Amino acid sequence: KMSLKRASFLRNLTWVKLYFYDAASFYGMIRQNY
């Protein structure tokens, strides 16, 4: 059970990193335009 919980946590962490990277790149695009 512990390994399954950890795998789920790592998967969530990956999604969070992807989300923050996407938001950061989007924010960068907006700053370049203005």
QUICOR-V78194 format. One record per backbone hydrogen bond with DSSP energy under -0.5 kcal/mol. NH is the residue of the N-H (numbers start at 0). CO is the residue of the C=O. E is the energy in kcal/mol with one decimal. If there is no record, write none. Layout:
BEGIN
((NH & CO & E) (NH & CO & E))
END
This chain:
BEGIN
((4 & 0 & -2.3) (5 & 1 & -2.2) (6 & 2 & -2.5) (7 & 3 & -2.1) (8 & 4 & -2.1) (9 & 5 & -2.5) (10 & 6 & -2.1) (11 & 7 & -2.4) (12 & 8 & -2.3) (13 & 9 & -2.0) (14 & 10 & -2.0) (15 & 11 & -2.4) (16 & 12 & -2.3) (17 & 13 & -2.4) (18 & 14 & -2.5) (19 & 15 & -2.6) (20 & 16 & -2.4) (21 & 17 & -2.4) (22 & 18 & -2.5) (23 & 19 & -2.5) (24 & 20 & -2.4) (25 & 21 & -2.2) (26 & 22 & -2.5) (27 & 23 & -2.1) (28 & 24 & -2.0) (29 & 25 & -2.0) (30 & 26 & -2.2) (31 & 27 & -1.9) (32 & 28 & -1.7) (33 & 29 & -1.5))
END
